[in-house]
Amino acid sequence: MEHRRIAIIRERLQAEADPDRAKAAQAYMKSSMPVLGVRVPVVRRIVLATAKEIPFGSPSELRDDVRLLWREATWREERYAAIDLTSLKSVAKDLEMLPLYEEIIRTGAWWDFVDGVSDRICALLQHHRSTLTPLLRTWASDEDFWIRRASITSQLKAKSATDQELLAAALDANLADKEFFIRKAIGWTLREYAKTDPQWVRSYVESRRTRLSPLSLREAMKHLG
């Protein structure tokens, strides 16, 4: 049964391949890795169904499958499938998943992969603040801008549980960055948090208005007027 899940996932992804959609998706994603053209919800359905049919015996077994599927992927959807495996409840609070998320961010090095694990990191933060808070502060100044983006977006779904000091620290460390994906992440994060605490976002924006890029500012204030 070793790696049987991976074989099944690959077979099922191939069965759902759509060459016409693949061509458009590869162009849109600017992907050097081939694309099958399988829609994201379909990938997720395949992964969850396979995991249900062949349950994981331990978090370690799941990590092994994720790592192998990620590293040996020949199609972009196989990497999506690897990320979808990390959504299983058995590893939602597992701090040992963190090195795997970091590997996905650093080696994936594109927004779909990086953003794919942001809510996983958010979940770890809620349960391991003493470990994740200083780590994410460090990530906010990392040389790899994808790691910095992950630090910025790590609380996108935290809502009322958002650590405002950590959020401000991650944002402040990147305000001068000219990278589009960083500027977009700053605006996106502020826009989302404005749904929970609009006053905090207004205050943050006003105190840093001259330092925020036009893109970040526009996104942050999108629904605030």
N, C-alpha and C positions, 0 to 999 in steps of 0.2 A: 504493500500500500504506500510505500515511500514515494512521495512526490506525485502520487496518483491524482491528487487534486489539481496540481499544476497542469498535468496532461489533459485532464477533463476541461479545465478552464480554457486552455489553448484550443482544444478541438471545438468547443462551443463558440468561441470567438470567431474562429475560421468559418463556422457554419453561418454566422450572422454577417459576414463580410459584405460590404456594398461598395464595389469599385468606383462607381460614379461619385458617391458621397466621400469616399476616401480621397479622391483627387482634390476636391474642394477643401476638405478638412486639412489635408497636408499643406495646401497653399496658405490657408488661414492661419494655421499654427506655425508656419514657417519651419516645419519639422524636417530634420535631416533623417529621422527615423521613419521608416515606412508606416503607413496608416491603413488599417483595415476598413475604416468607415463605419464602425459599430458605434451607435449612439451611447452616450454616457449612461443613461438609465438602463440600457440593455446590458452593458458591461456589469453594472452593479447587480442586476438581477441574476446574471450568470454566476457571479462570485458568491452571492449569498445563498443561492440554491445549492451550489457545489459544497459550500461549507456546512450546510445543513445536512446534506446527504452523507458527507464524510466528515464528522465533527473532529475538531482538533483535540488532542489529548492533553495538551498543555500550552501555555503561552509561548514556551520555548519552541515547540513544534510549529506554531503559527509564525513566529519570527523567522524560523528557518525557511518556510515556504515563501514568505514575503521577500526575504533577502534573495532567494534563488530566482524567483519570478522577476524581480526588479533587475537583478544583475544580468540575467540571461535573456532578457526581453529582446525580441527582434521586431516587434510591432509596438507602436505607441499604446495601443489598448491593453497590452499585457502589463505595461507599467501602471495604467489606470487600475487594472485589476489588483495589482500588488497593493496599491494605496487603499482600494476598497476592502481588502482583507483586514487592514488595520482598524476598520470601523467596528469590528466585533467587540462586544461588551467585555469579553474576557481579558482584553488588554487596554481597556479605556483608561484605567488608573495605573497602568504598569510603567513605572519609570524606566524599565529596561528597554522600552520602545524608543526612548529618546535618541540613542545613537543611530537607530535606523531612520528616524525622521530626518536627522541631520544629514545622513548619507543621501537620502532622497532629494533633499533641498540642494545640496552641493553638487551632486552628479546629475540631477535632473535639469537644474539651471534654466528653468523656464517657468512662466507664471502658473500654468495649469498644474504642474507638479508641486510647486511651492505652496500654492493656495490650497491644494488638495489635502495637505497635512496641517493646515493652520488650526482647524478646529480640534485636531488631535492634541496639538500642543496646548491649546486653550484648556482642554480637559485636564491635561497633566498639571497645568498651572494651578487649577482650582484645588487639586489634591496634594500638590507638592510645592507649595509656595516658597518654602525655605530653600529649595533647590532651583526651581525654575526662575524665580525673580532675579537673583544675581546673574544667572546664565543669560537670560533675555536682555539684561542690561549690557552684558558683554557682547552679545550678538548684535546689538544696536550699533556697535562701532566696528564690526568685523570688516575685513578687507573685501569679503565676498558680498556684493550688494544683494544677492538672493537671500543670504542669511539675515542681512539687515531688514529686508522686506518681511521675512518671517517674524522678526521681532516686532515690527510695526503692526502686522496683521494678527498677531497671536491672541489678541483679545476681541476680535471682531464679533464673536458670539457670546461674550461674557456678560453683556448688558449690565444689570445692576451689580454684578460681582466684579466689575472692572476695577482694577487697581489703577487709580488715576495718576499716581506718582510714577508708576512704571510706564504707563501710556505716555505721559508727558516726556519722560526720559527717552523713550524710544523715538518719539517724534522729534524732539529737540536735537538729538544726535544726528539727524538726517535732513534738517531743514535746508542746509546749503547744498545738498546733493543735486546735481543736474540730471541724474538718470531718470528717464521717464517712468520706469516701473517703481521707483522709490517715490517720486512725486505723486503718482497715481495712488499708491498705497497710503500715503499720508492723507490725501483727500478722502479716499474711500473709508478709511478707518474713522476719521472725524465725522463723516456723513452718517455712518452707521451708529456711532455712539451718540450722535445728536438725537436719535430716536429715543434714547434712554435718558440723557441729561443734556438737553439743548442749552441750558444756561452755562454749563461747564464748557461746552464747545464754543459758544459765543465768547466767553471770557478768554479761552485759550487763543482763539483766532484774533481777537482784538489786541491781545498783548504781544502777538507775534506777526501781526499783519504785514509788516515790512520785510519779514524774513520768509514768509510763505510764498511759494511759487504761484503764479496765476492759476495753474492747473490745480494745485492743492487747494487753494483758496476757493476756487469755483466749485470744486467737488464738495468741500466741507460745508459750504453755505447753500448747497443746492436746494434744501428744503427749509431753510431758516429765513430766507428773505434777506 
